[in-house]
Amino acid sequence: MLVAIFKARPSPFYVMDEVEAALDDRNLGRLLTILRELQESSQLIIITHQKRTMEIADALYGVSMRGDGITQVISQRLADLR
C-alpha cells in the first residue's frame, strides 16, 4: 500500500525503517525491484540489517561503539568499492 501512495504522490525522499525485516527471499527480491525504481526519482534512506538491501545502496552509514564506549559514524560510498 505504501508503494502505491509513493507512486501516486511522489516525494523527493523517503525514510524507511527495516521495511523488509519480515520478508522471505522471494518477496525481498520484489521489494528491492520496487526500491530500485523509486531510486530513479527519489532519494531513499533505509535502515536495514539485510545485506541484499545494502547492496542496492549508493552509500552506507553505520554507527558502532568503540572500545572506550564512544560511538562513531562510519560511511562508505559503494561506487568507490565497485
C-alpha positions in Angstrom: 0.0 0.0 0.0 2.8 2.4 0.8 4.4 1.9 -2.6 1.0 2.8 -4.3 1.0 6.0 -2.3 4.6 6.7 -3.2 3.9 6.3 -6.9 0.6 8.3 -6.7 2.1 11.2 -4.7 5.8 11.2 -5.3 8.2 12.8 -2.8 11.8 13.9 -3.2 12.9 11.4 -0.4 11.5 8.5 1.7 12.7 7.2 5.1 12.0 3.6 5.8 13.0 1.6 8.9 13.5 -2.1 8.4 10.6 -2.4 6.0 11.9 -5.7 4.7 12.7 -7.4 8.1 9.9 -9.9 7.9 10.1 -10.7 4.2 11.2 -14.1 2.7 13.7 -14.1 -0.1 11.2 -14.0 -2.9 9.3 -11.0 -1.5 12.5 -9.3 -0.6 13.5 -9.5 -4.2 10.2 -8.0 -5.3 10.7 -5.1 -2.8 14.2 -4.5 -4.0 13.0 -4.2 -7.5 10.5 -1.6 -6.4 13.1 0.3 -4.4 15.4 0.4 -7.4 12.5 2.0 -9.4 12.0 4.6 -6.6 15.7 5.4 -6.6 15.4 6.8 -10.1 13.2 9.7 -9.0 13.7 9.9 -5.2 16.3 9.6 -2.5 15.8 6.7 -0.2 17.0 6.5 3.4 16.6 2.9 4.5 17.5 1.5 7.9 18.3 -2.2 7.4 20.2 -5.2 8.6 19.7 -7.1 5.3 22.8 -7.5 3.2 20.8 -7.7 0.0 19.2 -4.3 0.7 22.6 -2.8 1.5 23.8 -4.0 -1.9 21.5 -1.7 -3.8 22.6 1.4 -1.9 24.8 4.2 -3.2 26.2 4.9 0.2 26.2 3.1 3.6 26.3 4.7 7.0 26.8 2.7 10.2 27.0 3.6 13.9 29.3 1.5 16.1 30.8 1.8 19.6 34.5 1.9 20.0 36.2 0.1 22.9 36.2 3.2 25.0 32.4 3.5 24.8 32.3 6.4 22.4 30.1 5.9 19.3 31.4 6.6 15.9 29.8 7.0 12.5 31.3 5.0 9.6 30.4 5.9 6.0 31.3 4.3 2.7 30.2 5.2 -0.9 29.8 1.9 -2.7 30.8 3.4 -6.0 34.3 3.7 -4.5 34.3 -0.1 -4.0 32.9 -1.2 -7.3 
